[in-house]
Amino acid sequence: MAQELSTDPYVPQTGSLPGNATSLEASAWVVRQQKRHAEGTGFSFTIARRSDDAAIGHCGLWLKELDEGHASAGYAVV
């Protein structure tokens, strides 16, 4: 799913997923998402299809600039 998201022209502009990510780059992005809460930088979730639990997208709330009164939310679906 991450590799497929990386082919969207907009998605790589909004975060740390590189455009046309390799398998290794996509895996590294997933690991970064899994660390967001522990680092205090936000909450990152996978969107799954109900019928088979396949990952079809990503959504999150990012709090990196919360001290300045800024937060952002977003989502992307393949």
HTML snippet that shows the backbone in 3Dmol.js (N, CA, C, O; Angstrom):
<script src="https://3Dmol.org/build/3Dmol-min.js"></script>
<div id="view" style="width:600px;height:400px;position:relative"></div>
<script>
const pdb = `
ATOM      1  N   MET A   1       0.821  -1.174   0.000  1.00  0.00           N
ATOM      2  CA  MET A   1       0.000   0.000   0.000  1.00  0.00           C
ATOM      3  C   MET A   1       0.876   1.253   0.000  1.00  0.00           C
ATOM      4  O   MET A   1       0.594   2.201  -0.732  1.00  0.00           O
ATOM      5  N   ALA A   2       1.927   1.267   0.807  1.00  0.00           N
ATOM      6  CA  ALA A   2       2.799   2.443   0.856  1.00  0.00           C
ATOM      7  C   ALA A   2       3.455   2.699  -0.501  1.00  0.00           C
ATOM      8  O   ALA A   2       3.540   3.842  -0.949  1.00  0.00           O
ATOM      9  N   GLN A   3       3.911   1.641  -1.143  1.00  0.00           N
ATOM     10  CA  GLN A   3       4.513   1.829  -2.474  1.00  0.00           C
ATOM     11  C   GLN A   3       3.487   2.378  -3.454  1.00  0.00           C
ATOM     12  O   GLN A   3       3.807   3.249  -4.263  1.00  0.00           O
ATOM     13  N   GLU A   4       2.269   1.882  -3.391  1.00  0.00           N
ATOM     14  CA  GLU A   4       1.230   2.381  -4.292  1.00  0.00           C
ATOM     15  C   GLU A   4       0.915   3.849  -3.986  1.00  0.00           C
ATOM     16  O   GLU A   4       0.747   4.647  -4.909  1.00  0.00           O
ATOM     17  N   LEU A   5       0.833   4.211  -2.705  1.00  0.00           N
ATOM     18  CA  LEU A   5       0.608   5.615  -2.340  1.00  0.00           C
ATOM     19  C   LEU A   5       1.716   6.504  -2.883  1.00  0.00           C
ATOM     20  O   LEU A   5       1.463   7.642  -3.278  1.00  0.00           O
ATOM     21  N   SER A   6       2.932   5.997  -2.906  1.00  0.00           N
ATOM     22  CA  SER A   6       4.074   6.810  -3.333  1.00  0.00           C
ATOM     23  C   SER A   6       4.026   7.167  -4.814  1.00  0.00           C
ATOM     24  O   SER A   6       4.759   8.052  -5.256  1.00  0.00           O
ATOM     25  N   THR A   7       3.177   6.495  -5.589  1.00  0.00           N
ATOM     26  CA  THR A   7       3.065   6.807  -7.019  1.00  0.00           C
ATOM     27  C   THR A   7       2.084   7.938  -7.293  1.00  0.00           C
ATOM     28  O   THR A   7       2.011   8.446  -8.411  1.00  0.00           O
ATOM     29  N   ASP A   8       1.335   8.327  -6.274  1.00  0.00           N
ATOM     30  CA  ASP A   8       0.418   9.459  -6.417  1.00  0.00           C
ATOM     31  C   ASP A   8       1.247  10.739  -6.486  1.00  0.00           C
ATOM     32  O   ASP A   8       2.168  10.900  -5.685  1.00  0.00           O
ATOM     33  N   PRO A   9       0.962  11.645  -7.403  1.00  0.00           N
ATOM     34  CA  PRO A   9       1.792  12.845  -7.521  1.00  0.00           C
ATOM     35  C   PRO A   9       1.706  13.767  -6.300  1.00  0.00           C
ATOM     36  O   PRO A   9       2.634  14.539  -6.057  1.00  0.00           O
ATOM     37  N   TYR A  10       0.628  13.708  -5.535  1.00  0.00           N
ATOM     38  CA  TYR A  10       0.432  14.604  -4.399  1.00  0.00           C
ATOM     39  C   TYR A  10       0.993  14.055  -3.091  1.00  0.00           C
ATOM     40  O   TYR A  10       1.585  14.802  -2.312  1.00  0.00           O
ATOM     41  N   VAL A  11       0.816  12.772  -2.843  1.00  0.00           N
ATOM     42  CA  VAL A  11       1.162  12.181  -1.541  1.00  0.00           C
ATOM     43  C   VAL A  11       2.609  12.458  -1.121  1.00  0.00           C
ATOM     44  O   VAL A  11       2.814  12.887   0.014  1.00  0.00           O
ATOM     45  N   PRO A  12       3.612  12.243  -1.957  1.00  0.00           N
ATOM     46  CA  PRO A  12       4.990  12.503  -1.516  1.00  0.00           C
ATOM     47  C   PRO A  12       5.253  13.969  -1.159  1.00  0.00           C
ATOM     48  O   PRO A  12       6.199  14.261  -0.428  1.00  0.00           O
ATOM     49  N   GLN A  13       4.443  14.879  -1.656  1.00  0.00           N
ATOM     50  CA  GLN A  13       4.614  16.297  -1.343  1.00  0.00           C
ATOM     51  C   GLN A  13       4.141  16.639   0.068  1.00  0.00           C
ATOM     52  O   GLN A  13       4.486  17.694   0.600  1.00  0.00           O
ATOM     53  N   THR A  14       3.349  15.748   0.677  1.00  0.00           N
ATOM     54  CA  THR A  14       2.720  16.067   1.955  1.00  0.00           C
ATOM     55  C   THR A  14       3.415  15.461   3.167  1.00  0.00           C
ATOM     56  O   THR A  14       3.042  15.768   4.300  1.00  0.00           O
ATOM     57  N   GLY A  15       4.407  14.616   2.959  1.00  0.00           N
ATOM     58  CA  GLY A  15       5.038  13.967   4.103  1.00  0.00           C
ATOM     59  C   GLY A  15       6.383  13.375   3.751  1.00  0.00           C
ATOM     60  O   GLY A  15       7.093  13.883   2.882  1.00  0.00           O
ATOM     61  N   SER A  16       6.726  12.303   4.430  1.00  0.00           N
ATOM     62  CA  SER A  16       8.072  11.732   4.287  1.00  0.00           C
ATOM     63  C   SER A  16       8.133  10.499   3.387  1.00  0.00           C
ATOM     64  O   SER A  16       9.181   9.861   3.296  1.00  0.00           O
ATOM     65  N   LEU A  17       7.040  10.156   2.725  1.00  0.00           N
ATOM     66  CA  LEU A  17       7.047   9.034   1.787  1.00  0.00           C
ATOM     67  C   LEU A  17       7.609   9.514   0.455  1.00  0.00           C
ATOM     68  O   LEU A  17       7.009  10.379  -0.183  1.00  0.00           O
ATOM     69  N   PRO A  18       8.754   8.969   0.017  1.00  0.00           N
ATOM     70  CA  PRO A  18       9.326   9.422  -1.249  1.00  0.00           C
ATOM     71  C   PRO A  18       8.458   9.020  -2.448  1.00  0.00           C
ATOM     72  O   PRO A  18       7.765   8.004  -2.414  1.00  0.00           O
ATOM     73  N   GLY A  19       8.509   9.819  -3.485  1.00  0.00           N
ATOM     74  CA  GLY A  19       7.815   9.471  -4.722  1.00  0.00           C
ATOM     75  C   GLY A  19       8.403   8.211  -5.330  1.00  0.00           C
ATOM     76  O   GLY A  19       9.617   8.010  -5.313  1.00  0.00           O
ATOM     77  N   ASN A  20       7.532   7.359  -5.870  1.00  0.00           N
ATOM     78  CA  ASN A  20       7.951   6.099  -6.486  1.00  0.00           C
ATOM     79  C   ASN A  20       8.911   5.325  -5.575  1.00  0.00           C
ATOM     80  O   ASN A  20       9.981   4.886  -5.997  1.00  0.00           O
ATOM     81  N   ALA A  21       8.498   5.174  -4.326  1.00  0.00           N
ATOM     82  CA  ALA A  21       9.339   4.534  -3.310  1.00  0.00           C
ATOM     83  C   ALA A  21       9.677   3.093  -3.660  1.00  0.00           C
ATOM     84  O   ALA A  21       8.855   2.342  -4.186  1.00  0.00           O
ATOM     85  N   THR A  22      10.900   2.740  -3.351  1.00  0.00           N
ATOM     86  CA  THR A  22      11.303   1.335  -3.451  1.00  0.00           C
ATOM     87  C   THR A  22      10.669   0.584  -2.285  1.00  0.00           C
ATOM     88  O   THR A  22      10.095   1.197  -1.386  1.00  0.00           O
ATOM     89  N   SER A  23      10.771  -0.724  -2.301  1.00  0.00           N
ATOM     90  CA  SER A  23      10.253  -1.529  -1.207  1.00  0.00           C
ATOM     91  C   SER A  23      10.914  -1.128   0.112  1.00  0.00           C
ATOM     92  O   SER A  23      10.245  -1.026   1.140  1.00  0.00           O
ATOM     93  N   LEU A  24      12.214  -0.903   0.078  1.00  0.00           N
ATOM     94  CA  LEU A  24      12.952  -0.499   1.274  1.00  0.00           C
ATOM     95  C   LEU A  24      12.504   0.877   1.775  1.00  0.00           C
ATOM     96  O   LEU A  24      12.329   1.065   2.978  1.00  0.00           O
ATOM     97  N   GLU A  25      12.320   1.824   0.879  1.00  0.00           N
ATOM     98  CA  GLU A  25      11.868   3.166   1.261  1.00  0.00           C
ATOM     99  C   GLU A  25      10.456   3.125   1.836  1.00  0.00           C
ATOM    100  O   GLU A  25      10.162   3.805   2.819  1.00  0.00           O
ATOM    101  N   ALA A  26       9.589   2.330   1.227  1.00  0.00           N
ATOM    102  CA  ALA A  26       8.218   2.197   1.731  1.00  0.00           C
ATOM    103  C   ALA A  26       8.212   1.560   3.112  1.00  0.00           C
ATOM    104  O   ALA A  26       7.459   1.987   3.987  1.00  0.00           O
ATOM    105  N   SER A  27       9.033   0.555   3.316  1.00  0.00           N
ATOM    106  CA  SER A  27       9.128  -0.094   4.637  1.00  0.00           C
ATOM    107  C   SER A  27       9.656   0.873   5.689  1.00  0.00           C
ATOM    108  O   SER A  27       9.177   0.876   6.822  1.00  0.00           O
ATOM    109  N   ALA A  28      10.628   1.685   5.330  1.00  0.00           N
ATOM    110  CA  ALA A  28      11.171   2.678   6.260  1.00  0.00           C
ATOM    111  C   ALA A  28      10.099   3.700   6.627  1.00  0.00           C
ATOM    112  O   ALA A  28      10.032   4.143   7.773  1.00  0.00           O
ATOM    113  N   TRP A  29       9.272   4.071   5.673  1.00  0.00           N
ATOM    114  CA  TRP A  29       8.167   4.998   5.933  1.00  0.00           C
ATOM    115  C   TRP A  29       7.189   4.390   6.928  1.00  0.00           C
ATOM    116  O   TRP A  29       6.738   5.069   7.850  1.00  0.00           O
ATOM    117  N   VAL A  30       6.858   3.114   6.747  1.00  0.00           N
ATOM    118  CA  VAL A  30       5.951   2.426   7.679  1.00  0.00           C
ATOM    119  C   VAL A  30       6.539   2.450   9.093  1.00  0.00           C
ATOM    120  O   VAL A  30       5.824   2.726  10.057  1.00  0.00           O
ATOM    121  N   VAL A  31       7.819   2.165   9.217  1.00  0.00           N
ATOM    122  CA  VAL A  31       8.473   2.178  10.528  1.00  0.00           C
ATOM    123  C   VAL A  31       8.380   3.575  11.149  1.00  0.00           C
ATOM    124  O   VAL A  31       8.122   3.704  12.345  1.00  0.00           O
ATOM    125  N   ARG A  32       8.590   4.620  10.341  1.00  0.00           N
ATOM    126  CA  ARG A  32       8.479   5.993  10.861  1.00  0.00           C
ATOM    127  C   ARG A  32       7.064   6.258  11.377  1.00  0.00           C
ATOM    128  O   ARG A  32       6.885   6.898  12.414  1.00  0.00           O
ATOM    129  N   GLN A  33       6.066   5.766  10.651  1.00  0.00           N
ATOM    130  CA  GLN A  33       4.685   5.972  11.088  1.00  0.00           C
ATOM    131  C   GLN A  33       4.422   5.270  12.416  1.00  0.00           C
ATOM    132  O   GLN A  33       3.718   5.799  13.276  1.00  0.00           O
ATOM    133  N   GLN A  34       4.982   4.093  12.576  1.00  0.00           N
ATOM    134  CA  GLN A  34       4.783   3.325  13.803  1.00  0.00           C
ATOM    135  C   GLN A  34       5.410   4.001  15.017  1.00  0.00           C
ATOM    136  O   GLN A  34       5.012   3.720  16.147  1.00  0.00           O
ATOM    137  N   LYS A  35       6.369   4.874  14.808  1.00  0.00           N
ATOM    138  CA  LYS A  35       7.063   5.557  15.911  1.00  0.00           C
ATOM    139  C   LYS A  35       6.432   6.895  16.286  1.00  0.00           C
ATOM    140  O   LYS A  35       6.796   7.472  17.310  1.00  0.00           O
ATOM    141  N   ARG A  36       5.507   7.397  15.493  1.00  0.00           N
ATOM    142  CA  ARG A  36       4.975   8.755  15.700  1.00  0.00           C
ATOM    143  C   ARG A  36       4.446   8.973  17.118  1.00  0.00           C
ATOM    144  O   ARG A  36       4.790   9.969  17.754  1.00  0.00           O
ATOM    145  N   HIS A  37       3.633   8.077  17.611  1.00  0.00           N
ATOM    146  CA  HIS A  37       3.029   8.258  18.934  1.00  0.00           C
ATOM    147  C   HIS A  37       4.099   8.256  20.026  1.00  0.00           C
ATOM    148  O   HIS A  37       4.099   9.131  20.892  1.00  0.00           O
ATOM    149  N   ALA A  38       5.003   7.287  19.991  1.00  0.00           N
ATOM    150  CA  ALA A  38       6.054   7.193  21.013  1.00  0.00           C
ATOM    151  C   ALA A  38       6.948   8.438  21.015  1.00  0.00           C
ATOM    152  O   ALA A  38       7.436   8.855  22.065  1.00  0.00           O
ATOM    153  N   GLU A  39       7.155   9.017  19.849  1.00  0.00           N
ATOM    154  CA  GLU A  39       7.985  10.224  19.738  1.00  0.00           C
ATOM    155  C   GLU A  39       7.228  11.488  20.129  1.00  0.00           C
ATOM    156  O   GLU A  39       7.822  12.553  20.294  1.00  0.00           O
ATOM    157  N   GLY A  40       5.913  11.359  20.274  1.00  0.00           N
ATOM    158  CA  GLY A  40       5.092  12.522  20.601  1.00  0.00           C
ATOM    159  C   GLY A  40       4.825  13.430  19.419  1.00  0.00           C
ATOM    160  O   GLY A  40       4.458  14.592  19.593  1.00  0.00           O
ATOM    161  N   THR A  41       5.008  12.901  18.205  1.00  0.00           N
ATOM    162  CA  THR A  41       4.816  13.739  17.017  1.00  0.00           C
ATOM    163  C   THR A  41       3.478  13.526  16.334  1.00  0.00           C
ATOM    164  O   THR A  41       3.174  14.204  15.353  1.00  0.00           O
ATOM    165  N   GLY A  42       2.665  12.589  16.838  1.00  0.00           N
ATOM    166  CA  GLY A  42       1.350  12.416  16.247  1.00  0.00           C
ATOM    167  C   GLY A  42       0.822  11.007  16.356  1.00  0.00           C
ATOM    168  O   GLY A  42       1.335  10.170  17.100  1.00  0.00           O
ATOM    169  N   PHE A  43      -0.217  10.778  15.588  1.00  0.00           N
ATOM    170  CA  PHE A  43      -0.892   9.488  15.552  1.00  0.00           C
ATOM    171  C   PHE A  43      -1.044   9.092  14.088  1.00  0.00           C
ATOM    172  O   PHE A  43      -1.513   9.885  13.272  1.00  0.00           O
ATOM    173  N   SER A  44      -0.658   7.895  13.766  1.00  0.00           N
ATOM    174  CA  SER A  44      -0.670   7.424  12.389  1.00  0.00           C
ATOM    175  C   SER A  44      -1.437   6.108  12.323  1.00  0.00           C
ATOM    176  O   SER A  44      -1.197   5.207  13.127  1.00  0.00           O
ATOM    177  N   PHE A  45      -2.346   5.995  11.382  1.00  0.00           N
ATOM    178  CA  PHE A  45      -3.207   4.815  11.276  1.00  0.00           C
ATOM    179  C   PHE A  45      -3.260   4.300   9.845  1.00  0.00           C
ATOM    180  O   PHE A  45      -3.154   5.064   8.885  1.00  0.00           O
ATOM    181  N   THR A  46      -3.425   3.007   9.728  1.00  0.00           N
ATOM    182  CA  THR A  46      -3.663   2.390   8.432  1.00  0.00           C
ATOM    183  C   THR A  46      -5.171   2.281   8.229  1.00  0.00           C
ATOM    184  O   THR A  46      -5.905   1.940   9.156  1.00  0.00           O
ATOM    185  N   ILE A  47      -5.620   2.568   7.032  1.00  0.00           N
ATOM    186  CA  ILE A  47      -7.018   2.372   6.672  1.00  0.00           C
ATOM    187  C   ILE A  47      -7.113   0.997   6.028  1.00  0.00           C
ATOM    188  O   ILE A  47      -6.408   0.711   5.061  1.00  0.00           O
ATOM    189  N   ALA A  48      -7.974   0.152   6.556  1.00  0.00           N
ATOM    190  CA  ALA A  48      -8.098  -1.224   6.063  1.00  0.00           C
ATOM    191  C   ALA A  48      -9.493  -1.466   5.491  1.00  0.00           C
ATOM    192  O   ALA A  48     -10.489  -0.934   5.981  1.00  0.00           O
ATOM    193  N   ARG A  49      -9.533  -2.274   4.453  1.00  0.00           N
ATOM    194  CA  ARG A  49     -10.804  -2.674   3.856  1.00  0.00           C
ATOM    195  C   ARG A  49     -11.476  -3.663   4.812  1.00  0.00           C
ATOM    196  O   ARG A  49     -10.843  -4.620   5.258  1.00  0.00           O
ATOM    197  N   ARG A  50     -12.716  -3.444   5.117  1.00  0.00           N
ATOM    198  CA  ARG A  50     -13.439  -4.270   6.087  1.00  0.00           C
ATOM    199  C   ARG A  50     -13.551  -5.726   5.651  1.00  0.00           C
ATOM    200  O   ARG A  50     -13.439  -6.625   6.484  1.00  0.00           O
ATOM    201  N   SER A  51     -13.767  -5.972   4.380  1.00  0.00           N
ATOM    202  CA  SER A  51     -14.029  -7.341   3.906  1.00  0.00           C
ATOM    203  C   SER A  51     -12.845  -8.288   4.068  1.00  0.00           C
ATOM    204  O   SER A  51     -13.033  -9.487   4.274  1.00  0.00           O
ATOM    205  N   ASP A  52     -11.612  -7.751   3.975  1.00  0.00           N
ATOM    206  CA  ASP A  52     -10.456  -8.652   4.052  1.00  0.00           C
ATOM    207  C   ASP A  52      -9.257  -8.065   4.818  1.00  0.00           C
ATOM    208  O   ASP A  52      -8.174  -8.650   4.816  1.00  0.00           O
ATOM    209  N   ASP A  53      -9.449  -6.939   5.455  1.00  0.00           N
ATOM    210  CA  ASP A  53      -8.389  -6.287   6.233  1.00  0.00           C
ATOM    211  C   ASP A  53      -7.191  -5.824   5.400  1.00  0.00           C
ATOM    212  O   ASP A  53      -6.137  -5.522   5.961  1.00  0.00           O
ATOM    213  N   ALA A  54      -7.330  -5.764   4.087  1.00  0.00           N
ATOM    214  CA  ALA A  54      -6.234  -5.285   3.246  1.00  0.00           C
ATOM    215  C   ALA A  54      -6.010  -3.792   3.491  1.00  0.00           C
ATOM    216  O   ALA A  54      -6.969  -3.027   3.587  1.00  0.00           O
ATOM    217  N   ALA A  55      -4.756  -3.381   3.592  1.00  0.00           N
ATOM    218  CA  ALA A  55      -4.419  -1.969   3.764  1.00  0.00           C
ATOM    219  C   ALA A  55      -4.738  -1.223   2.474  1.00  0.00           C
ATOM    220  O   ALA A  55      -4.255  -1.589   1.403  1.00  0.00           O
ATOM    221  N   ILE A  56      -5.551  -0.178   2.579  1.00  0.00           N
ATOM    222  CA  ILE A  56      -5.929   0.596   1.396  1.00  0.00           C
ATOM    223  C   ILE A  56      -5.623   2.081   1.541  1.00  0.00           C
ATOM    224  O   ILE A  56      -5.894   2.864   0.630  1.00  0.00           O
ATOM    225  N   GLY A  57      -5.063   2.468   2.676  1.00  0.00           N
ATOM    226  CA  GLY A  57      -4.756   3.879   2.848  1.00  0.00           C
ATOM    227  C   GLY A  57      -4.124   4.169   4.196  1.00  0.00           C
ATOM    228  O   GLY A  57      -3.787   3.272   4.970  1.00  0.00           O
ATOM    229  N   HIS A  58      -3.982   5.448   4.438  1.00  0.00           N
ATOM    230  CA  HIS A  58      -3.280   5.929   5.631  1.00  0.00           C
ATOM    231  C   HIS A  58      -3.950   7.221   6.085  1.00  0.00           C
ATOM    232  O   HIS A  58      -4.384   8.028   5.263  1.00  0.00           O
ATOM    233  N   CYS A  59      -4.030   7.410   7.395  1.00  0.00           N
ATOM    234  CA  CYS A  59      -4.529   8.673   7.924  1.00  0.00           C
ATOM    235  C   CYS A  59      -3.778   8.988   9.207  1.00  0.00           C
ATOM    236  O   CYS A  59      -3.197   8.105   9.838  1.00  0.00           O
ATOM    237  N   GLY A  60      -3.801  10.251   9.577  1.00  0.00           N
ATOM    238  CA  GLY A  60      -3.094  10.587  10.793  1.00  0.00           C
ATOM    239  C   GLY A  60      -3.362  11.991  11.285  1.00  0.00           C
ATOM    240  O   GLY A  60      -3.949  12.830  10.601  1.00  0.00           O
ATOM    241  N   LEU A  61      -2.908  12.202  12.493  1.00  0.00           N
ATOM    242  CA  LEU A  61      -2.929  13.505  13.139  1.00  0.00           C
ATOM    243  C   LEU A  61      -1.496  13.778  13.559  1.00  0.00           C
ATOM    244  O   LEU A  61      -0.915  13.006  14.321  1.00  0.00           O
ATOM    245  N   TRP A  62      -0.920  14.868  13.071  1.00  0.00           N
ATOM    246  CA  TRP A  62       0.477  15.171  13.321  1.00  0.00           C
ATOM    247  C   TRP A  62       0.580  16.377  14.229  1.00  0.00           C
ATOM    248  O   TRP A  62      -0.023  17.421  13.976  1.00  0.00           O
ATOM    249  N   LEU A  63       1.355  16.218  15.293  1.00  0.00           N
ATOM    250  CA  LEU A  63       1.430  17.211  16.362  1.00  0.00           C
ATOM    251  C   LEU A  63       2.812  17.815  16.533  1.00  0.00           C
ATOM    252  O   LEU A  63       3.104  18.408  17.571  1.00  0.00           O
ATOM    253  N   LYS A  64       3.651  17.675  15.548  1.00  0.00           N
ATOM    254  CA  LYS A  64       5.048  18.116  15.646  1.00  0.00           C
ATOM    255  C   LYS A  64       5.172  19.592  16.038  1.00  0.00           C
ATOM    256  O   LYS A  64       6.117  19.968  16.731  1.00  0.00           O
ATOM    257  N   GLU A  65       4.238  20.419  15.606  1.00  0.00           N
ATOM    258  CA  GLU A  65       4.288  21.855  15.890  1.00  0.00           C
ATOM    259  C   GLU A  65       3.210  22.272  16.883  1.00  0.00           C
ATOM    260  O   GLU A  65       2.760  23.418  16.867  1.00  0.00           O
ATOM    261  N   LEU A  66       2.796  21.354  17.742  1.00  0.00           N
ATOM    262  CA  LEU A  66       1.728  21.637  18.691  1.00  0.00           C
ATOM    263  C   LEU A  66       2.090  22.771  19.645  1.00  0.00           C
ATOM    264  O   LEU A  66       1.225  23.559  20.029  1.00  0.00           O
ATOM    265  N   ASP A  67       3.362  22.858  20.030  1.00  0.00           N
ATOM    266  CA  ASP A  67       3.800  23.946  20.919  1.00  0.00           C
ATOM    267  C   ASP A  67       3.553  25.326  20.311  1.00  0.00           C
ATOM    268  O   ASP A  67       3.387  26.309  21.033  1.00  0.00           O
ATOM    269  N   GLU A  68       3.531  25.391  18.978  1.00  0.00           N
ATOM    270  CA  GLU A  68       3.259  26.663  18.282  1.00  0.00           C
ATOM    271  C   GLU A  68       1.776  26.814  17.962  1.00  0.00           C
ATOM    272  O   GLU A  68       1.377  27.768  17.293  1.00  0.00           O
ATOM    273  N   GLY A  69       0.954  25.869  18.441  1.00  0.00           N
ATOM    274  CA  GLY A  69      -0.485  25.938  18.194  1.00  0.00           C
ATOM    275  C   GLY A  69      -0.904  25.356  16.858  1.00  0.00           C
ATOM    276  O   GLY A  69      -1.994  25.658  16.371  1.00  0.00           O
ATOM    277  N   HIS A  70      -0.049  24.514  16.244  1.00  0.00           N
ATOM    278  CA  HIS A  70      -0.359  23.940  14.938  1.00  0.00           C
ATOM    279  C   HIS A  70      -0.425  22.417  15.024  1.00  0.00           C
ATOM    280  O   HIS A  70       0.409  21.776  15.663  1.00  0.00           O
ATOM    281  N   ALA A  71      -1.419  21.869  14.377  1.00  0.00           N
ATOM    282  CA  ALA A  71      -1.531  20.428  14.185  1.00  0.00           C
ATOM    283  C   ALA A  71      -2.081  20.227  12.779  1.00  0.00           C
ATOM    284  O   ALA A  71      -2.671  21.146  12.209  1.00  0.00           O
ATOM    285  N   SER A  72      -1.900  19.064  12.227  1.00  0.00           N
ATOM    286  CA  SER A  72      -2.462  18.805  10.909  1.00  0.00           C
ATOM    287  C   SER A  72      -3.001  17.380  10.864  1.00  0.00           C
ATOM    288  O   SER A  72      -2.528  16.491  11.572  1.00  0.00           O
ATOM    289  N   ALA A  73      -3.984  17.194  10.030  1.00  0.00           N
ATOM    290  CA  ALA A  73      -4.592  15.879   9.840  1.00  0.00           C
ATOM    291  C   ALA A  73      -4.658  15.623   8.349  1.00  0.00           C
ATOM    292  O   ALA A  73      -4.742  16.556   7.550  1.00  0.00           O
ATOM    293  N   GLY A  74      -4.619  14.371   7.985  1.00  0.00           N
ATOM    294  CA  GLY A  74      -4.712  14.051   6.574  1.00  0.00           C
ATOM    295  C   GLY A  74      -4.972  12.585   6.343  1.00  0.00           C
ATOM    296  O   GLY A  74      -4.908  11.767   7.261  1.00  0.00           O
ATOM    297  N   TYR A  75      -5.265  12.269   5.107  1.00  0.00           N
ATOM    298  CA  TYR A  75      -5.481  10.885   4.727  1.00  0.00           C
ATOM    299  C   TYR A  75      -5.154  10.720   3.254  1.00  0.00           C
ATOM    300  O   TYR A  75      -5.154  11.683   2.487  1.00  0.00           O
ATOM    301  N   ALA A  76      -4.878   9.494   2.879  1.00  0.00           N
ATOM    302  CA  ALA A  76      -4.659   9.133   1.482  1.00  0.00           C
ATOM    303  C   ALA A  76      -5.167   7.702   1.304  1.00  0.00           C
ATOM    304  O   ALA A  76      -4.962   6.846   2.164  1.00  0.00           O
ATOM    305  N   VAL A  77      -5.820   7.466   0.196  1.00  0.00           N
ATOM    306  CA  VAL A  77      -6.362   6.136  -0.101  1.00  0.00           C
ATOM    307  C   VAL A  77      -5.880   5.722  -1.486  1.00  0.00           C
ATOM    308  O   VAL A  77      -5.898   6.517  -2.426  1.00  0.00           O
ATOM    309  N   VAL A  78      -5.444   4.459  -1.602  1.00  0.00           N
ATOM    310  CA  VAL A  78      -4.981   3.968  -2.898  1.00  0.00           C
ATOM    311  C   VAL A  78      -6.155   3.599  -3.777  1.00  0.00           C
ATOM    312  O   VAL A  78      -5.964   3.164  -4.913  1.00  0.00           O
TER     313      VAL A  78
END
`;
const viewer = $3Dmol.createViewer("view");
viewer.addModel(pdb, "pdb");
viewer.setStyle({}, {cartoon: {color: "spectrum"}});
viewer.zoomTo();
viewer.render();
</script>
